[in-house]
């Protein structure tokens, strides 16, 4: 198993490095590998290539890396805390809650740059607490929690559309925001989310051991001295920080937090001390690759990466539902 984990980590890092390099090189205006190497090492590079790399590619690649890592780790935490393989930030409504609060903040305080990430966290946290309360109900099945999340997503989606109808200028690039896109992200948009995501990822990695203890069952976890209820709430708040920060600049990206944790567990097992950091790497690589494909597959047109992910995530979600149903019948 140790050798398998080493191979998985090495493969993930190689894929991530290749994806990042290609994301810098390929686009409507291509950049040569020599220019990229010169820019990365502080060498001489043409003004045109430098402008593309700094003003266009760098913000977009950083946004993909941050959102992918944050959403994948948030999904892994939510699935472990709720003991629900069907859960993820977009499925149970956390992304939509964050998006609604971002649009409300943008409508009321349009010039406060630090507010959207904080509003996104507040919306994600409110939704997470609602889902947590529903999951505590007697005889609540995994599918019930998912259906409740879908209902919450629908309500919050209606709220976002209402805001944009009443105030179309509430959020620049709102159409891309609603489906999830990275084309308009600037470095200034990432200043506050970077702090939230970095601190959230570090806290998540340190909390991985507690997730492993919770997986043993509530009684065993209590016997080992873990305050299960408080730990669940804290971890859900942590997932809200990560998902909300990602939504604040990337929009309603879906299915990263659903697909990546399952793939990581399939290849590397269920130890969260390994699952969470590898989910961050794999999630970052996944979003970078999807964003790259959404740019080049339909050139000269560009499809928002959220639409591309929906084509991948929808069938995967159906597969998980059918798999979960078969498991419950066995």
C-alpha positions in Angstrom: 0.0 0.0 0.0 2.9 2.4 0.8 4.3 1.9 -2.7 0.9 2.4 -4.2 0.5 5.7 -2.3 3.9 6.8 -3.5 3.0 6.1 -7.1 -0.3 8.0 -6.7 1.4 11.0 -5.2 4.1 11.1 -7.9 1.6 10.7 -10.7 -0.6 13.5 -9.3 2.3 15.9 -9.0 3.5 15.1 -12.5 0.0 15.6 -13.9 -0.3 18.9 -12.0 3.1 20.2 -13.2 2.3 19.3 -16.8 -1.2 20.8 -16.6 0.1 24.0 -15.2 2.8 24.3 -17.9 0.3 23.7 -20.7 -2.2 26.2 -19.1 0.5 28.9 -19.4 1.5 27.9 -22.9 -1.8 27.3 -24.7 -4.5 29.7 -25.4 -5.9 32.2 -28.0 -2.4 33.7 -28.0 0.2 31.0 -27.6 3.4 31.5 -25.6 6.6 29.5 -26.4 8.2 27.2 -23.9 11.3 29.3 -24.1 9.4 32.5 -23.1 7.8 30.6 -20.2 11.1 29.3 -18.9 12.7 32.7 -19.2 9.8 34.4 -17.4 9.8 31.7 -14.6 13.5 32.1 -14.0 13.6 35.8 -14.2 15.3 35.9 -17.6 14.6 38.2 -20.6 11.2 37.7 -22.3 9.4 39.8 -24.8 6.9 42.4 -23.6 4.0 40.7 -25.4 4.7 37.3 -23.9 5.2 38.8 -20.4 2.0 40.7 -20.6 0.1 37.5 -21.5 1.7 35.4 -18.8 1.3 38.0 -16.0 -2.0 39.6 -16.8 -3.9 36.6 -18.4 -2.4 33.2 -17.7 -1.1 33.7 -14.1 -4.4 34.9 -12.5 -6.3 32.1 -14.3 -3.9 29.3 -13.4 -3.8 30.5 -9.8 -7.5 30.7 -9.7 -7.8 27.1 -11.0 -5.3 25.8 -8.5 -6.9 27.5 -5.6 -10.5 26.6 -6.4 -9.7 23.1 -7.3 -7.7 22.4 -4.1 -10.3 24.2 -1.9 -13.4 22.5 -3.4 -11.8 19.0 -3.5 -10.8 19.2 0.2 -14.1 20.7 1.2 -15.9 17.8 -0.6 -13.7 15.2 1.1 -14.4 16.7 4.5 -18.2 16.9 3.9 -18.4 13.3 2.8 -16.5 12.2 5.9 -18.4 14.4 8.3 -21.9 13.5 7.0 -20.8 9.9 6.2 -22.4 10.4 2.8 -20.6 9.6 -0.4 -23.1 11.6 -2.4 -22.4 14.8 -0.7 -20.3 17.7 -2.1 -20.4 21.5 -1.8 -22.5 21.9 -4.9 -24.8 18.9 -4.4 -25.9 19.9 -0.9 -26.2 23.6 -1.6 -23.1 25.1 0.0 -21.9 26.6 -3.3 -25.3 28.1 -4.0 -25.5 29.6 -0.5 -22.1 31.1 -0.9 -23.1 32.5 -4.3 -26.3 34.0 -3.0 -24.5 35.9 -0.3 -21.9 37.1 -2.7 -24.5 38.6 -5.0 -26.3 40.2 -2.0 -23.0 41.7 -0.8 -22.1 42.9 -4.3 -25.5 44.6 -4.6 -25.4 46.3 -1.2 -21.7 47.1 -0.9 -20.3 47.0 -4.5 -17.0 48.8 -3.7 -15.9 46.7 -0.7 -13.3 44.4 -2.2 -12.8 42.2 0.9 -16.4 41.5 1.5 -17.3 38.9 -1.2 -15.0 36.1 0.3 -16.5 36.9 3.8 -20.0 36.9 2.4 -19.4 33.6 0.6 -18.2 32.0 3.8 -21.3 33.2 5.6 -23.6 31.8 3.0 -21.7 28.5 2.8 -21.8 28.2 6.6 -25.5 28.9 6.9 -26.2 26.2 4.3 -23.8 23.8 6.0 -25.6 24.3 9.3 -29.0 23.7 7.7 -27.7 20.4 6.1 -26.1 19.4 9.3 -29.4 19.9 11.2 -31.3 17.9 8.5 -28.7 15.1 8.8 -29.3 14.8 12.5 -33.0 14.0 12.0 -34.3 10.7 13.0 -34.4 8.1 10.1 -32.7 10.6 7.8 -31.2 8.6 4.9 -28.2 9.7 2.8 -30.5 10.3 -0.2 -32.8 12.5 1.9 -29.8 14.8 2.8 -28.9 15.0 -0.9 -32.5 15.8 -1.9 -32.7 18.5 0.8 -29.5 19.9 -0.6 -30.9 20.0 -4.1 -34.0 21.8 -2.9 -31.8 24.3 -1.1 -29.8 24.8 -4.2 -33.0 25.4 -6.2 -34.2 28.1 -3.7 -30.9 29.9 -3.5 -30.6 29.7 -7.3 -33.9 31.4 -7.6 -32.7 34.0 -5.2 -29.6 34.7 -7.3 -31.6 35.0 -10.5 -34.0 37.4 -8.8 -31.2 39.6 -7.7 -29.7 39.7 -11.2 -33.1 40.4 -12.8 -33.8 43.3 -10.4 -30.2 44.6 -10.4 -28.4 43.3 -13.6 -25.3 45.3 -12.7 -25.0 43.6 -9.3 -22.1 41.5 -10.4 -19.9 41.9 -13.4 -19.6 38.7 -15.3 -22.7 37.2 -13.5 -23.5 34.8 -16.3 -20.1 33.2 -15.9 -20.4 33.3 -12.1 -23.6 31.3 -12.1 -22.1 28.4 -14.0 -18.5 28.7 -12.8 -15.8 30.3 -14.9 -12.3 31.7 -14.5 -11.9 33.8 -17.6 -12.3 37.2 -15.9 -10.3 36.5 -12.7 -7.7 39.1 -11.8 -4.9 38.9 -9.3 -6.7 41.4 -7.1 -9.6 39.1 -6.9 -7.4 36.4 -5.3 -5.8 38.5 -2.5 -8.4 37.7 0.2 -9.4 34.2 -1.0 -5.7 33.1 -1.0 -5.5 33.8 2.8 -8.8 32.0 3.5 -7.9 28.9 1.4 -4.3 28.6 2.6 -5.4 28.8 6.2 -8.3 26.4 5.6 -6.1 23.8 3.9 -3.6 23.9 6.7 -6.3 23.5 9.3 -7.9 20.7 7.3 -4.6 18.7 7.1 -4.2 19.0 10.8 -7.8 17.8 11.4 -7.4 14.7 9.2 -6.7 12.5 12.3 -10.0 13.6 13.8 -11.8 12.6 10.7 -10.2 9.1 11.0 -11.4 8.8 14.5 -15.0 9.9 13.6 -15.0 7.2 10.9 -14.8 4.6 13.7 -18.3 5.5 14.9 -19.7 8.0 17.4 -19.4 5.6 20.4 -15.8 4.7 19.7 -14.9 8.4 19.0 -16.5 9.4 22.3 -14.6 6.7 24.1 -11.4 8.0 22.6 -12.1 11.5 24.0 -13.4 13.2 20.8 -16.3 15.6 21.1 -18.1 14.4 18.0 -20.8 17.1 17.8 -18.4 20.0 18.2 -15.9 18.4 15.8 -18.5 17.9 13.1 -19.6 21.5 13.4 -16.0 22.8 13.3 -15.2 20.7 10.3 -18.3 21.8 8.4 -17.4 25.4 9.1 -13.9 24.6 7.7 -15.4 23.2 4.6 -17.6 26.3 4.3 -14.5 28.5 4.5 -12.9 26.6 1.6 -15.9 26.3 -0.6 -17.0 29.9 0.1 -13.6 31.3 -0.7 -13.5 29.4 -4.0 -17.0 30.5 -5.0 -16.2 34.1 -4.3 -13.9 34.3 -7.4 -14.6 31.1 -9.4 -18.4 31.1 -9.3 -20.5 28.0 -8.8 -18.0 25.4 -10.0 -19.6 22.0 -9.6 -18.6 18.4 -9.0 -14.9 19.0 -8.1 -15.7 18.1 -4.5 -17.7 15.1 -5.6 -15.4 13.5 -8.2 -11.9 14.0 -6.7 -12.4 12.5 -3.2 -13.8 9.4 -4.7 -11.0 9.0 -7.1 -8.4 9.6 -4.4 -10.0 7.0 -2.1 -10.2 4.5 -5.0 -6.4 4.8 -5.7 -5.1 5.5 -2.2 -7.4 4.2 0.5 -9.5 5.9 3.2 -6.8 7.4 5.5 -7.8 11.1 5.6 -4.2 12.1 6.6 -3.5 11.1 3.0 -6.8 11.7 1.3 -7.0 15.4 2.2 -3.6 16.5 0.9 -3.8 14.3 -2.2 -7.3 15.7 -2.9 -5.9 19.2 -2.8 -3.2 18.2 -5.4 -5.7 16.2 -7.6 -8.4 18.8 -7.3 -6.0 21.6 -8.4 -4.8 19.5 -11.4 -8.4 18.6 -12.3 -9.6 22.2 -12.5 -6.5 23.3 -14.4 -7.0 20.5 -17.0 -10.8 21.2 -17.3 -10.2 24.9 -17.7 -7.5 24.2 -20.4 -9.8 21.9 -22.3 -12.7 24.4 -22.1 -10.4 26.9 -23.7 -9.0 24.8 -26.6 -11.7 22.2 -27.5 -14.2 24.8 -28.8 -11.7 27.4 -30.1 -12.1 30.1 -31.2 -15.0 30.1 -28.7 -14.5 29.5 -25.0 -16.9 27.6 -22.8 -17.0 28.4 -19.0 -15.2 25.6 -17.2 -18.3 25.0 -15.0 -20.3 23.8 -18.0 -17.5 21.4 -19.0 -17.4 20.1 -15.4 -21.1 19.5 -15.5 -20.8 17.2 -18.5 -18.3 15.2 -16.5 -20.0 15.4 -13.1 -23.6 14.7 -14.0 -23.0 11.1 -15.2 -20.6 10.5 -12.3 -23.3 11.6 -9.8 -25.9 9.3 -11.4 -23.3 6.4 -11.1 -22.9 7.1 -7.4 -26.6 7.2 -6.8 -27.0 3.8 -8.5 -24.0 2.4 -6.7 -25.3 3.6 -3.3 -28.7 2.2 -4.1 -27.2 -1.2 -4.9 -25.2 -1.1 -1.7 -28.2 -0.4 0.4 -30.1 -3.3 -1.1 -27.2 -5.8 -0.5 
